[in-house]
Amino acid sequence: MDTTRKILIIDDDSIVRESIADFFEDSGYEVLQCTNGKDGIDTIRKEDPTVILCDLHMPGISGLEVIDIVKKEYPEMPLIVVSGNGVIKDAIEAVSRGAWNYVMKPIYDLAELELSVNMVIEKADLVRNNRLYKEGLEIEVEKRTKELFDLNTDLEKRVKERTAELESSIKVIKEAQAKLVQSEKMAALGGLVAGVAHEINTPVGVGITAASHMETATKDFEKLFVSQQMKKSDLQNFLITTKEASRILLTNLTRAAQLIQGFKQVSVDQNTGSRRVFDFKEYIDKILMSLHPKIKMTKHQIIVNCPDKLMIDTFPGAISQILTNLIMNSLTHGFSENDEGTITITTEEKPEFLEVMYHDDGTGIDEENISHVFDPFFTTKRTSGGTGLGMNIVYNLVTQKLGGQIRCESLEGEGTRFFFTVKK
């Protein structure tokens, strides 16, 4: 038995008190004794015992009053009533006011009392661990929320700074076009923020539900234990429920963390435009994750044919904007409302560059319009809010930022293909 465990016996009957004390000292407990409720309360506040054995009827402060004080000041400290008055109403009153168990005198087998002590100590550990777990979960949720808030604040600050730089350097004749381009980029980023926030709600909501279910199961388990009606099957069911709820919590919090991390990387890359080495396949997956709120509202599927661990040194923000514009262009122009289309992204590594083929099997582009695909302000959806800048942005990013080339192939009714290269 752990020698750090303290047991406090509060009883005015010296024979009972000494016999119980001798037994638990032999079992390895540090035993404290008090003859009345007042001394017992003082000792509790001074020594912080692991468990309390308390008589009900004593001179001065009664056992019920001791229970009230312990319940108020030390709600996680287990207290077992040991009383010679075997009246059921006394037991009910004691338990209802905060006692963890009730043992009647005379005690013929002190081993049974030890079993009861061990059970309430285990229960106290469970209650304490559950509280610490809930507190830790609340702290983690608060931390994640603050990180997302700080990220949004930082993005807003950097966007304002970038806008100010553009306004001070561009020529007056191109000012209107530059503002439109910036608006297009910000609209995409705003949609990304809203979409990721919506996606995070799902795993967080599931996690909260699992935590609530585990709390309910714990309360039900506690009721069974206190009522002394607990069976082995009840304990097994409780352990199964707790294990499953913990698994669900971990899975969904991990999913929320992945969403936040992917959003941070993609959005910062779009905003800063920095060059770095990254895994191309993994980055495509992050882009698709950020677009999931838009894609899941359709019946389309996206297939990525790209080898794992394809490392490339280029501008990930440009890649994100290009693929985002191409996918949104397909969803807006390439497919009818009830289509079940397929978008395929295929990469082929060459000695000096990486070639990416983007293909949708939608309606295609007619011969009259295909030569104008990359023209600024050209759109067939102007009445629906299109600006005609999406494909022009893609063209400029490929040819100027990535040092590559881009071309479009399409036949009306047979889908559209974009081929672009990324210089290594």
C-alpha positions as CSV (number, residue, x, y, z in Angstrom):
1,M,0.0,0.0,0.0
2,D,1.2,3.5,-0.8
3,T,2.6,5.0,2.5
4,T,1.7,8.5,1.4
5,R,-2.0,7.7,1.9
6,K,-3.4,9.2,5.0
7,I,-6.6,8.0,6.7
8,L,-8.4,10.1,9.3
9,I,-10.6,8.4,11.8
10,I,-13.1,10.6,13.6
11,D,-14.9,8.7,16.4
12,D,-15.6,9.2,20.1
13,D,-15.5,5.5,20.8
14,S,-11.8,4.7,21.6
15,I,-12.2,1.0,21.2
16,V,-13.6,1.3,17.7
17,R,-11.1,4.0,16.8
18,E,-8.1,2.1,18.0
19,S,-9.1,-1.2,16.4
20,I,-9.6,0.5,13.0
21,A,-6.3,2.5,13.4
22,D,-4.3,-0.7,14.2
23,F,-5.7,-2.5,11.2
24,F,-4.9,0.3,8.7
25,E,-1.5,1.0,10.2
26,D,-0.7,-2.7,9.5
27,S,-1.9,-2.1,6.0
28,G,0.6,0.7,5.4
29,Y,-1.6,3.8,5.9
30,E,-0.6,6.8,7.9
31,V,-3.4,7.0,10.4
32,L,-4.7,10.1,12.1
33,Q,-7.2,10.0,15.0
34,C,-9.7,12.5,16.4
35,T,-12.3,12.1,19.1
36,N,-14.8,14.7,18.0
37,G,-16.0,16.6,14.9
38,K,-14.2,19.9,15.8
39,D,-10.8,18.3,16.1
40,G,-11.6,16.3,12.9
41,I,-12.3,19.5,10.9
42,D,-9.0,21.1,12.2
43,T,-7.0,18.0,11.2
44,I,-8.6,17.8,7.8
45,R,-7.6,21.4,7.0
46,K,-4.1,20.9,8.3
47,E,-3.2,17.4,7.1
48,D,-5.3,17.0,3.9
49,P,-6.1,13.2,4.4
50,T,-6.6,10.8,1.5
51,V,-9.8,9.4,3.0
52,I,-12.0,10.1,6.1
53,L,-13.8,7.6,8.3
54,C,-16.4,9.5,10.4
55,D,-19.0,8.5,13.1
56,L,-22.4,10.3,12.9
57,H,-23.3,10.8,16.5
58,M,-20.5,12.6,18.5
59,P,-20.5,15.4,21.1
60,G,-20.2,18.9,19.7
61,I,-20.0,18.9,15.9
62,S,-21.9,15.9,14.6
63,G,-20.9,13.7,11.7
64,L,-23.5,15.3,9.4
65,E,-22.0,18.7,10.1
66,V,-18.5,17.3,9.3
67,I,-19.9,16.0,6.0
68,D,-21.3,19.4,5.1
69,I,-18.0,21.1,5.7
70,V,-16.0,18.6,3.8
71,K,-18.5,18.7,0.9
72,K,-18.2,22.5,0.7
73,E,-14.4,22.9,1.2
74,Y,-13.0,19.6,-0.2
75,P,-15.6,18.2,-2.7
76,E,-13.1,15.6,-4.1
77,M,-12.1,14.2,-0.6
78,P,-13.8,10.9,0.0
79,L,-15.7,10.4,3.3
80,I,-17.1,7.2,4.6
81,V,-19.6,7.2,7.5
82,V,-18.9,4.5,10.1
83,S,-21.8,4.5,12.5
84,G,-23.4,2.1,15.0
85,N,-26.9,3.5,14.5
86,G,-28.1,1.2,11.7
87,V,-31.1,3.3,10.7
88,I,-31.7,3.5,7.0
89,K,-32.7,7.2,7.2
90,D,-29.3,8.0,8.7
91,A,-27.5,6.4,5.8
92,I,-29.7,8.2,3.3
93,E,-29.2,11.5,5.0
94,A,-25.4,11.0,5.1
95,V,-25.1,10.0,1.5
96,S,-27.4,12.8,0.3
97,R,-25.3,15.4,2.1
98,G,-22.0,14.2,0.6
99,A,-20.8,11.0,2.2
100,W,-19.3,8.6,-0.3
101,N,-20.3,5.4,1.5
102,Y,-21.9,4.1,4.7
103,V,-20.6,1.2,6.9
104,M,-22.5,0.1,10.0
105,K,-21.0,-0.9,13.3
106,P,-20.1,-3.4,14.6
107,I,-17.6,-4.2,11.9
108,Y,-16.9,-7.9,12.0
109,D,-14.4,-8.0,9.1
110,L,-12.2,-5.0,8.7
111,A,-11.1,-6.2,5.3
112,E,-14.5,-5.2,4.0
113,L,-13.9,-1.7,5.4
114,E,-10.5,-1.6,3.6
115,L,-12.2,-2.7,0.4
116,S,-14.7,0.2,0.7
117,V,-11.8,2.6,1.4
118,N,-9.9,1.4,-1.6
119,M,-13.0,1.8,-3.8
120,V,-13.7,5.4,-2.7
121,I,-10.0,6.3,-3.2
122,E,-10.2,4.9,-6.8
123,K,-13.4,6.8,-7.4
124,A,-11.8,10.0,-6.0
125,D,-8.8,9.6,-8.4
126,L,-11.3,9.1,-11.3
127,V,-13.2,12.2,-10.4
128,R,-10.0,14.2,-10.0
129,N,-8.6,13.0,-13.3
130,N,-11.8,13.7,-15.1
131,R,-11.8,17.2,-13.8
132,L,-8.2,17.8,-14.9
133,Y,-9.0,16.3,-18.3
134,K,-11.9,18.6,-18.8
135,E,-9.9,21.6,-17.7
136,G,-7.1,20.6,-20.1
137,L,-9.6,20.3,-22.9
138,E,-11.0,23.7,-22.2
139,I,-7.6,25.2,-22.2
140,E,-6.7,23.5,-25.5
141,V,-9.9,24.8,-27.2
142,E,-9.2,28.3,-25.9
143,K,-5.6,28.1,-27.2
144,R,-6.7,26.9,-30.6
145,T,-9.4,29.6,-30.8
146,K,-6.8,32.3,-29.9
147,E,-4.4,31.0,-32.5
148,L,-7.1,31.2,-35.2
149,F,-8.0,34.7,-34.0
150,D,-4.4,35.8,-34.0
151,L,-3.9,34.4,-37.5
152,N,-6.8,36.3,-38.8
153,T,-5.7,39.5,-37.2
154,D,-2.2,39.0,-38.6
155,L,-3.6,38.4,-42.1
156,E,-5.7,41.5,-41.9
157,K,-2.7,43.6,-40.9
158,R,-0.5,42.2,-43.6
159,V,-3.2,42.6,-46.3
160,K,-3.6,46.3,-45.3
161,E,0.2,46.8,-45.4
162,R,0.4,45.1,-48.9
163,T,-2.5,47.2,-50.2
164,A,-0.8,50.4,-49.0
165,E,2.4,49.4,-50.8
166,L,0.6,48.7,-54.0
167,E,-1.3,52.0,-53.8
168,S,2.0,53.9,-53.4
169,S,3.8,52.2,-56.3
170,I,1.4,51.5,-59.1
171,K,0.7,54.0,-61.9
172,V,-2.6,55.9,-62.0
173,I,-3.6,54.4,-65.3
174,K,-3.5,50.8,-63.9
175,E,-4.9,51.7,-60.5
176,A,-8.4,50.4,-61.2
177,Q,-7.2,47.1,-62.6
178,A,-4.8,46.6,-59.7
179,K,-7.7,47.1,-57.2
180,L,-9.8,44.6,-59.0
181,V,-7.1,42.0,-58.9
182,Q,-6.6,42.6,-55.2
183,S,-10.3,42.3,-54.6
184,E,-10.3,38.9,-56.5
185,K,-7.5,37.6,-54.3
186,M,-9.2,38.8,-51.1
187,A,-12.5,37.3,-52.0
188,A,-10.8,33.9,-52.4
189,L,-9.0,34.3,-49.1
190,G,-12.2,35.4,-47.4
191,G,-14.0,32.3,-48.8
192,L,-11.1,30.2,-47.6
193,V,-11.4,31.6,-44.0
194,A,-15.2,31.1,-43.9
195,G,-14.9,27.6,-45.4
196,V,-12.2,26.4,-43.0
197,A,-14.1,27.9,-40.0
198,H,-17.1,26.0,-41.1
199,E,-15.1,22.8,-41.5
200,I,-13.6,23.2,-38.0
201,N,-17.1,23.3,-36.5
202,T,-17.7,19.7,-37.3
203,P,-14.8,18.0,-35.5
204,V,-15.0,20.4,-32.6
205,G,-18.8,19.7,-32.3
206,V,-18.2,16.0,-32.4
207,G,-15.5,16.4,-29.7
208,I,-17.9,18.3,-27.5
209,T,-20.6,15.7,-28.0
210,A,-18.2,12.9,-27.0
211,A,-17.0,14.8,-23.9
212,S,-20.7,15.4,-22.9
213,H,-21.5,11.7,-23.4
214,M,-18.5,10.7,-21.3
215,E,-19.6,13.1,-18.6
216,T,-23.1,11.6,-18.5
217,A,-21.7,8.1,-18.4
218,T,-19.4,9.1,-15.5
219,K,-22.4,10.5,-13.6
220,D,-24.4,7.4,-14.2
221,F,-21.5,5.2,-13.1
222,E,-21.1,7.3,-10.0
223,K,-24.8,6.8,-9.1
224,L,-24.5,3.0,-9.5
225,F,-21.5,3.0,-7.3
226,V,-23.0,5.2,-4.6
227,S,-26.2,3.1,-4.5
228,Q,-24.1,0.0,-4.2
229,Q,-25.9,-1.5,-7.2
230,M,-22.9,-1.6,-9.5
231,K,-22.2,-4.9,-11.3
232,K,-19.1,-6.0,-13.2
233,S,-20.9,-5.5,-16.5
234,D,-21.6,-1.8,-15.4
235,L,-17.8,-1.3,-15.0
236,Q,-17.1,-3.0,-18.3
237,N,-19.6,-0.8,-20.1
238,F,-18.3,2.3,-18.5
239,L,-14.7,1.4,-19.6
240,I,-15.9,0.7,-23.1
241,T,-17.8,4.0,-23.3
242,T,-14.8,6.0,-21.9
243,K,-12.3,4.4,-24.3
244,E,-14.6,5.1,-27.3
245,A,-15.3,8.7,-26.2
246,S,-11.5,9.3,-25.8
247,R,-10.8,7.9,-29.2
248,I,-13.5,10.2,-30.8
249,L,-12.1,13.2,-28.9
250,L,-8.6,12.6,-30.1
251,T,-9.6,11.9,-33.7
252,N,-11.7,15.0,-34.0
253,L,-9.2,17.3,-32.2
254,T,-6.5,16.0,-34.5
255,R,-8.7,16.7,-37.5
256,A,-9.3,20.3,-36.3
257,A,-5.6,20.8,-35.8
258,Q,-4.8,19.5,-39.3
259,L,-7.4,21.9,-40.8
260,I,-6.0,24.8,-38.9
261,Q,-2.4,23.9,-39.9
262,G,-3.3,23.5,-43.5
263,F,-5.2,26.7,-43.6
264,K,-2.3,28.6,-41.9
265,Q,0.2,27.3,-44.5
266,V,-2.0,27.9,-47.6
267,S,-3.3,31.3,-46.6
268,V,0.2,32.6,-45.5
269,D,1.7,31.3,-48.7
270,Q,-0.9,33.2,-50.7
271,N,-0.4,36.3,-48.8
272,T,3.4,36.4,-48.5
273,G,4.4,34.9,-51.9
274,S,7.6,33.5,-50.5
275,R,9.7,30.8,-52.2
276,R,10.5,27.6,-50.4
277,V,11.0,23.8,-50.9
278,F,7.8,21.8,-50.3
279,D,6.1,18.5,-51.0
280,F,4.0,19.1,-54.1
281,K,1.5,16.2,-53.5
282,E,1.1,17.1,-49.9
283,Y,0.5,20.8,-50.8
284,I,-2.2,19.9,-53.4
285,D,-3.9,18.0,-50.6
286,K,-3.9,21.1,-48.4
287,I,-5.3,23.2,-51.2
288,L,-8.1,20.6,-51.8
289,M,-8.8,20.6,-48.0
290,S,-9.2,24.3,-48.0
291,L,-11.6,24.1,-51.0
292,H,-13.6,21.2,-49.5
293,P,-16.5,23.4,-48.3
294,K,-17.1,24.4,-52.0
295,I,-16.4,20.9,-53.5
296,K,-18.7,19.0,-51.1
297,M,-21.7,21.0,-52.2
298,T,-21.4,19.3,-55.6
299,K,-21.3,15.8,-56.9
300,H,-17.9,16.1,-58.5
301,Q,-14.7,14.2,-57.6
302,I,-11.1,15.3,-57.8
303,I,-8.4,12.8,-58.7
304,V,-4.7,13.6,-58.1
305,N,-2.0,11.7,-60.0
306,C,1.2,12.8,-58.3
307,P,4.0,10.8,-56.8
308,D,4.6,11.1,-53.1
309,K,7.6,13.1,-51.8
310,L,7.9,15.1,-55.0
311,M,9.9,18.0,-53.5
312,I,10.1,21.2,-55.5
313,D,11.6,24.7,-54.9
314,T,9.2,27.3,-56.1
315,F,6.4,29.6,-54.9
316,P,3.6,27.6,-53.1
317,G,1.3,30.7,-52.9
318,A,1.3,30.9,-56.7
319,I,0.5,27.2,-57.0
320,S,-2.3,27.6,-54.5
321,Q,-3.9,30.5,-56.4
322,I,-3.5,28.8,-59.8
323,L,-5.2,25.5,-58.7
324,T,-7.8,27.3,-56.7
325,N,-8.8,29.5,-59.8
326,L,-8.8,26.5,-62.1
327,I,-11.0,24.4,-59.8
328,M,-13.4,27.3,-59.1
329,N,-13.5,28.0,-62.9
330,S,-14.5,24.4,-63.5
331,L,-17.2,24.5,-60.9
332,T,-18.6,27.8,-62.2
333,H,-18.2,27.4,-66.0
334,G,-17.3,23.8,-66.7
335,F,-20.2,21.9,-65.1
336,S,-24.0,22.2,-65.1
337,E,-25.8,22.4,-61.8
338,N,-26.6,18.6,-61.6
339,D,-23.5,17.2,-63.2
340,E,-21.4,14.5,-61.7
341,G,-18.0,15.5,-63.1
342,T,-14.4,14.6,-62.6
343,I,-11.4,16.9,-62.3
344,T,-8.0,15.2,-62.7
345,I,-4.7,16.8,-61.7
346,T,-1.6,15.0,-63.1
347,T,2.1,15.9,-62.7
348,E,5.1,14.8,-64.8
349,E,8.6,15.6,-63.7
350,K,11.0,16.7,-66.4
351,P,14.8,17.6,-66.0
352,E,14.3,21.3,-65.9
353,F,10.7,21.8,-65.0
354,L,7.5,20.2,-63.6
355,E,4.6,19.9,-65.9
356,V,1.0,19.9,-64.5
357,M,-2.0,18.8,-66.5
358,Y,-5.4,20.0,-65.2
359,H,-8.4,18.4,-66.9
360,D,-12.2,18.6,-66.2
361,D,-14.7,16.5,-68.2
362,G,-17.3,19.3,-68.3
363,T,-19.0,21.2,-71.1
364,G,-15.7,22.5,-72.6
365,I,-15.1,25.9,-74.3
366,D,-16.4,26.8,-77.7
367,E,-14.0,27.7,-80.5
368,E,-14.9,31.3,-80.5
369,N,-14.0,31.9,-76.8
370,I,-10.9,29.6,-76.3
371,S,-8.5,32.2,-77.8
372,H,-9.7,34.7,-75.2
373,V,-9.4,32.5,-72.1
374,F,-6.4,34.3,-70.7
375,D,-7.5,37.9,-71.6
376,P,-8.1,40.3,-68.7
377,F,-11.8,41.0,-68.0
378,F,-13.0,38.4,-70.4
379,T,-15.9,36.3,-68.9
380,T,-19.1,34.6,-70.1
381,K,-20.6,35.0,-66.6
382,R,-20.5,38.7,-66.1
383,T,-24.2,38.9,-65.3
384,S,-23.5,36.3,-62.5
385,G,-20.8,38.4,-60.9
386,G,-17.8,37.2,-62.8
387,T,-14.9,39.7,-63.2
388,G,-12.9,37.9,-66.0
389,L,-9.7,38.2,-64.0
390,G,-9.3,34.6,-62.7
391,M,-7.6,33.1,-65.8
392,N,-5.6,36.3,-66.4
393,I,-4.2,36.0,-62.9
394,V,-3.4,32.3,-63.6
395,Y,-1.5,33.2,-66.8
396,N,0.5,36.0,-65.1
397,L,1.4,33.7,-62.1
398,V,2.6,30.9,-64.4
399,T,4.6,33.0,-66.8
400,Q,6.0,35.7,-64.4
401,K,6.1,34.1,-60.9
402,L,6.8,30.5,-61.8
403,G,8.8,31.1,-65.0
404,G,6.8,28.6,-67.0
405,Q,4.3,28.4,-69.8
406,I,0.6,27.7,-70.0
407,R,-1.8,26.6,-72.7
408,C,-5.5,25.6,-72.9
409,E,-7.0,22.8,-75.1
410,S,-10.8,22.3,-75.3
411,L,-13.6,21.0,-77.5
412,E,-17.1,22.0,-76.7
413,G,-18.9,19.1,-74.9
414,E,-15.6,17.2,-74.3
415,G,-14.1,19.1,-71.3
416,T,-11.1,21.4,-70.9
417,R,-7.4,20.8,-70.3
418,F,-4.8,23.3,-69.0
419,F,-1.1,22.4,-69.3
420,F,1.3,24.6,-67.3
421,T,5.0,24.2,-66.4
422,V,6.8,25.2,-63.2
423,K,10.5,26.0,-63.6
424,K,12.8,24.2,-61.1
